[in-house]
Amino acid sequence: MHDQEELAEKLAEYQSEHKALDNMIDRLMASDQPVNLFEMQSLKKKKLWLKDMIEKIRSDLIDDIIA
């Protein structure tokens, strides 16, 4: 049960960070300022990694519930 709580906390943390990155990327793209493509690529890679981790944790939580 303790592991499920830790996974749920990590899931919430990753979801929050993913949303924050999404908002940051949207703001950067909407701004009139030139966009640093290297920075943008780095942010998008981190966002994708977070999405992958969120899906993995969701899968782990579902597996724990089924088992």
C-alpha positions in Angstrom: 0.0 0.0 0.0 2.9 2.3 0.8 4.3 1.9 -2.7 0.9 2.9 -4.2 0.9 6.1 -2.2 4.5 6.9 -3.4 3.5 6.2 -7.0 0.4 8.4 -6.6 2.5 11.2 -5.2 5.1 10.9 -8.0 2.3 10.8 -10.6 0.8 14.0 -9.2 4.3 15.7 -9.2 5.0 14.6 -12.8 1.5 15.7 -14.0 2.0 19.1 -12.4 5.5 19.5 -13.9 4.2 18.4 -17.3 1.4 21.0 -17.2 3.8 23.7 -16.2 6.1 22.8 -19.1 3.2 22.8 -21.5 2.2 26.3 -20.3 5.8 27.5 -20.6 6.1 26.1 -24.2 2.8 27.7 -25.1 3.9 31.1 -23.7 7.3 31.0 -25.5 5.6 30.1 -28.8 3.0 32.9 -28.4 5.5 35.6 -27.5 6.9 38.1 -29.9 10.4 37.4 -28.8 12.7 35.1 -30.8 12.6 31.5 -29.7 15.8 29.7 -28.8 15.3 26.4 -30.7 17.8 24.5 -28.5 15.9 25.5 -25.4 12.5 24.7 -27.0 13.8 21.3 -28.1 15.1 20.6 -24.5 11.7 21.6 -23.0 9.8 19.4 -25.4 12.1 16.4 -24.7 11.6 16.9 -21.0 7.8 17.1 -21.5 7.9 13.9 -23.5 9.9 12.1 -20.9 7.4 13.3 -18.2 4.5 12.0 -20.4 6.3 8.6 -20.7 6.8 8.5 -16.9 3.2 9.4 -16.2 2.0 6.6 -18.4 4.4 4.1 -16.8 3.3 5.1 -13.3 -0.4 4.8 -14.3 0.3 1.4 -15.7 2.1 0.4 -12.5 -0.8 1.6 -10.4 -3.4 -0.3 -12.5 -1.2 -3.5 -12.3 -1.1 -3.1 -8.5 -4.9 -2.7 -8.4 -5.5 -5.8 -10.6 -3.0 -7.9 -8.6 
